[in-house]
Amino acid sequence: ESKQNVADSKNRDLTDPPLVKFKTLKIKKSRIMKDYFGKDLKKHLETYNEESVNLLNQEDDLNFLIFEDFNTTGILGEVNQLRQERNNGERNCWYSFVWYLGNVGKGLSGEDGGSEGEGRQVFSYISKIRSFYFLTIRKDDPENKLLMGLSFLRPHEIAGKTYESIGRWGVIGKSDNKNDICLPLSYKADASQNLVDNSKIIDFVEKELSLERGWKIGTSIIVPFYDPEIITQEKLIADTIDQYKVPILLGKLRVQINEIELNKDNIKTYIAENISSVKNYKSSQIINFLDFVEDSSKIKPENIINVKTNINERSISTENFD
């Protein structure tokens, strides 16, 4: 899902391809969950399971899975508007990512492809507390950082009050129509979106988790309490090759998993030297397929024959050709 979002939110003003970095992180000692991310989550997790609640009190050996993308647009949109269309007429991707469930079109950038608002659940599913957090710097607001979190539990009741299945971690603020909503923590105040300065907390989170974001446009996804026995570096590499070998080969995407980078210049060599198989395919079969893709990409347009057909046709005749 993270790689799909990156491909969809490519910054088209740049020639360099999007880059997504995966990092597995174990923090020896930290109160980031107890004092920050998990502070208001405990009462909701108590309705979910006891193991999750116990994790929130943990201060030692905290496992985090970090996704950071670069050469992308960040999550665009007005954060204080609960509607799909921005003031400029474009789709409000912030609303789609944070609030909406269902098919509203694709992509975090509003330009094409990607998340329908449901794919974000993937990040929470790999967390033992069913939560993730994200820090984003947007292409149209490059001097600010926004930090927020999402939890996917189940509908529940606390002290007679009913809560929906999706919870949001942030600060209570006002929407543009003066209703109370959850807003992200902001690095600087922005009266136009009812945002207040929470730069000290954002600085702490970035330093504590060794994020590489700095002031580079893009989004960092933070997944606490993932299972390192299930999500290993080897599995991340294998899944990357399985699903994204073609855009990597064609120079449309770069992926770095801890210290290992896969790009157009080394993906075939890496597979040949380090991978025996991916799912049911041997490394030699994958390389043969990539050779075919690479050769096909070099065909000149005048040598391409277009065939008019559809998925339901079982044969091709002369009528299918221009």
N, C-alpha and C positions, 0 to 999 in steps of 0.2 A: 504493500500500500504506500509506503513512504516513497519508493522509487516511482510509482505511478504519479503521485502528487508532484514530485519534482519534475518529471517529464512534462506534465500538464502546465505547470506554472513557470516554464522557462521564460527568462527575461529576453524578449526578442530584440531588445536594443543592444545586446551583447553578441559577439561572435563565438565566444567560448561556450562549450556545452555545459549544461547543468552538472553539478557535482554533488553527490550525496555521501556523507561520511557516517559510518556506523561505529559506535564505540561502546564496548562493554566496560563498565566501571564499578569497582568495589571501593567504597569509602570506609576507612577503618573506624573513624569516629565522627559523628555529625548529628546535629539536632535539627537538620533541615526538614525531616518529616514531622517530628514531634512539635516543633515550634512554628513551622510554616505550612508546608503542603498538607499535613494531616491534622492540623489544629482543629478545624471545624468539621472534619470528615468522620471523626470517631463515632458520634451518635448515629450517623447513618449506616456505618459499617456494622454496628451492633445488631442491626436488623438483617444483616447479610450472613456473616459467619464469624466465629470467635477468632480464627487464625488471622483474619484480616485486621481485626482490632489490635491484636497483640503486636502485629508488625508496625503499627503506627507508633508504638512506644519504643521501638528499637532504635538504638543510637550507635551500635557497633556493626561493622561489616554490612553496610547497606549496598545492595546490588542495583545498579541503574543501567538501562540500555538507552543510549543517546543516538538520535538521528539528527544530523544537521545538513541542510541543503544550501547551496551557493549558486550564484548566477541565475537566480529565480526572482520572483516578484514579491515574495512574502504574501501574507493573507490579506488581500485588499478589501476595502469596504469601510463604511461608517460603523463604528462599534456601538453606537447608541441608537441605532435604528433597527427596529424589528420588522424589516420588510426586505423583499428580495431585490428591489431596485434601488440603486444609489442615486444621489442627487444629480449625477451626470448622465443618468440613463443606463449605465452599465449594471451588470448583476452584482449584488452585494455579497461577495464571497465570504466575508466575515459572518454574516447572518447564516449563510448556508452551512458553514463549518461549525459554528458554535450553537446555533439554535434550531435549525431546520432538520426534520427527518423526512426523507422521501426524495424523489427524483426531481431536481430543479435544474437539470443540465449539468455539465461536467466542468471540473477543474477548479482549483483554488484561485486561479488568476482571472477567471471570467473570460478566458480566450478560447479554450477548448478542452477536450478530454478529461478523464479522471474521476474524482470523488463525487458521489451523489449525496453526500452528507452521512451516508451509512458506513463508508469505508473507514472513517475515523474510529469506529468501534474496534477495529483491529488493534489499535494501539492499547486500548483498555483491556482487551481480552488477554494480552500477554503479561498483564500486571496482576499480581496476586491481590491487590486492593482495587482492581478494576478501574484504575484511574491513570490519566496521563496529563502532562502539563506542556505548554508550548510557549516559546519566546519568538516573536517575529518582528522583523524590521521590514517595512513595506516600501516598495519602489516609489510610491507617491508621498511618502512621509519618512524619508531616510534619516532624519535627525531624532527619531523617537523609537523606543522599544516598548512592546506590549507583552505582558506575561499573564497567562490565564491557565486554568485547568478544567478538565472534564472527567466526570465519573459516570460509569454506566452500571447501575445496580439493578434494582427492580422497584416497582411502585411500593411505597411503604408508608407507615403511619407512625408518628412520634408525638406523644402527648396530645392525641386527638387531632393532629394536623396531618393531612395527606400530602405526600411528596411524590413527584413523578420519578420515573426511572433514571433520568439524566440530571446529574447535579453539576453545578459550575462553581469553580474556585476563582474568586476575584474579590472585588470590592463592590458594595452596594452603592449605586448611583442612580441618576435619572436618565431616562430615554429622552429623545427629542420631543416626545409628547408628554413629558413630565411624569411618567410612570416609573416606579422602582424596578430596576433591573440589575443584573450582575454585569459589571464592567471589568475590563482587564486592569491589572496594575500597569501604570504608565511611567516611563522614565522621566517625563516632563508633563507639566500641566497643559491641558488643551481645552479651553473653554468651549470650543465649537463642538466637542464630543463629550463634554462633561467629565473630563479626565483630570485626576489630581496627581501630584508628584509622589511616586513610590520608588524613586531611583535607588535608594539605599538597599531595599529588599532585592531589587533586580541585580544590583552589583553583587550582593551576597550570594545569590543563586548562581550567577555566572561563575564566580570564583570557586564556590564550593564544588560545583560539578565540572570544573575545568572546561567550560564551553569555549568553542573557538569562534563564536559569533562575532564578538567585537562590534564593529559598526558595518559589517558586511550585510547587504540586503539578503533576505531569505528567512527560513524558519528552522528553529531547533525544537525537536520533540523529545520530551523527557519522560521515560517510562520507569517508575520505581518498582522494585521487587519483582523483576522478571525472574524466570527460572533458568539459571545458567546451565542446568543439566539438559534442558530441552533446546534452548536457543544458544547454540554454540557458534564459534567463529566458523567452523567447518560448514555448519548448516546454512549460515548466512551467505557464505560464498557459493555453496551449491545452489541455493534458491536464486541468487543473483544470476548465476550462469544459466539456470533453467529458464528464467522468465525474461531476462534482459540482455541476453548475449547479442542479439541483433542490433538494438540501438547503441550498445557499447561498441560493437565492431564498426558501425557506421559513423562513429564519432559524435553521436547525439547525446551521450550520457557517459559520465565517469562515476565509478563507485569505489569508495575506499572503506575497507572493513578493518578496523584497528590500523595496523601498519601496512596492510596489503591493498594496493590499488589495482583495479581492473580498468583498462582503457583500450582504445582502438589499436594501440601499438603492441600490447602485450597479452591480450586475452587468449589468443590461440596458443601462444607459447606457455602461458600459465596452465591452461587446460592440459596440454600435452605433458607437462612436467609434474603436475601436482594432482590431477584429477583422474581417477580410474573410471568412474561412471557418474552420471547424474540421472537419478530415477532409473529408467530402463535403457538408457542410452550410454554406450561406451564412449570414452573420450575421442576415439578415432572417428566415430559416427558424428559427434558434435562438430569436430574440426572439419570433416567433409561437408557438413551442412553450411558451416560458416564460409568455407571456400566458395561454395555455390552462391551464397548471398553476396560475397565480395565481388565475384565475377559478374553477377547479375547487375550489381550497382554501377558497373562500368560500361554497360551497354549504352550506346548513343541513342538519343530519342528517335532519330530517323530510322533506327533499326528495330524499334519496338512495334509489334503487331498487336493492335487492340482487338480483344474478343468480347463481344456483347453477349453476356449470359447472366444467369441468376442461380442461386443456390439450389433451386428445385429442378433445374434441367439435368437430365441424365446423359445427354449426348450433345455433340457439337456438329453443326452443319455449315455449309457455305453462307447461310443466312446470318450466322453469328459474326461474320467478319465485315469490316468496313469496306 
